[in-house]
Amino acid sequence: MSARPFQPVTVDHLVLRVADLERMVAFYRDALGCTVDKEVPRLGMTHMRAGSAMIDLISLDGKLGSAGGAGPGREGRNVDHFCITVQPFDEAAIRAHLATHGATPFAPGDRYGANGDGFSFYLHDPEGNTVELKGA
């Protein structure tokens, strides 16, 4: 087994697919004390600040939310993906390490999260959950 070329730092953000974006934003803001950090209407997304992390709410009828299929329930999933901040973020070393564990990163790019914009990519865990690894 090879040495891991990075350390997990924190959970950066969690993405929830929601049927009623306005209602969910109000709940996370008013009931839980989160604040609206950023809105991306073209994607149907609102980034809610939760301390040092983010809870991203994506509308089921938006560009991102509709990609997940049916809404939460027996036939649909609610959690789109979660993101772990890692450091150092040496893309080649991380890809090589993940390959030894049967994981293939995909969709690399710059994305917004709790610590602002940064480079990340996705991978699937053994049960098909999507995990994003993002540089600190």
N, C-alpha and C positions, 0 to 999 in steps of 0.2 A: 504494500500500500504506500503510495507516494505521500509526501508531506503536503499539507494544504497550504497554498501560497497566499492566503488571506485569512482574516479573522472577522467574524460577524460583529458588527458594532451595535446595531439597533434595528428594530422594525421601523422602516421609513414611513410606509403608508399601507392602508388596507382599502380595497376598492369594493364598494357595495353596489349592486345593481338594484335600482328602485323603480317602483311603478309610479309614484307621485313625488317627483323631485322637490317641488315647492314645500310639500308637507314634511318631507324628510329633512330638508335644510332647516325648517322652522324647529323641528324636534331637536336635532343635534345642536342648534344654536340656543334655543330657549330652555329646553329641559336639561341638556347636558353641558351647556356653557362653552361649546365650541364656537369658533368665529369663522366667518367666511374669509378665506385667504385669497382665493382666486376663482373666477368663473370662466368657463370655456364653452359658450353656447353652441358653437359649431359641432362640438362633440357631445353635448348634453351632459356636461360635467361641472360639478362644483367641488372645489377643494376646501375641506373644513379643517381648521387647525385644532389639534387636540394635544396641547402641550408641545413637546418637541416633535410629535408625529402628525400625520395627516390621515383623515378619513375622507376618501374621495367617493362622492355619490354620483353615479351615472344613471341617467334615465333609460329605462327599458326601450323607449322609442327613439333614443339618440343613436348616433353613429357607433359608439362603443358598446352601449347596452344591448342593442339589437343583435350584435355579433354573438352574444351568449345564448341565443335561443329563447325558449319560453322563460317567463318570469319565475321567481322563487316558488318552489313547490315540488311535487313529485317528479315533474318532467323538466324542471329547470333549476339551474344553480343560482345562488345569490352572490356568492363571493367570486369576483372575476379573477383576482390574483392578489398576492401580498408581496411586499418588497422588503428585502433585507439589505441594509447598507453594509458594505464590506470594505476593508482596507488592508493592504494596499489594493488598488484596482489595476492589476496588470492583466489586461484582457487575454493575452496569449497564454500566460501561466494558468489563469483560471480556466480557460477553455481546455487546456491539456489535462488539468486536474479533473475536471468534470467528465471528460471523456473516459477516464479510468473508472468512473462510476456509472457509465452508461447514459450520461445526460448530455444532450446536445443543445447548446444555447441557440436562440433564434431572435430575430427582430432587434438587432442592436440599434441604438440611437440615443439621442439626447432627450431627456424627459424631465418634467417638473415633479418635485417631491418635497418632503418636509425641509430639506436643506437647499431648496432652490433647484435650478437646472443642473443636470449631470448626466453622464453617460451610463447606460444600463443595457442589459439584455434579459431575455426571459428563458426559462427552461421548464420542463415538466418533471414533477416528482414521480415516483413509481406508480402512484394511483391516478395520475393525470392532472393533479392540481398545478396551476401555473404559479411559478415563483419568479420574481424579478430580483436580480442582483444589481445593485447600484453603487457606484463609487461614492465615497464619503466626501 
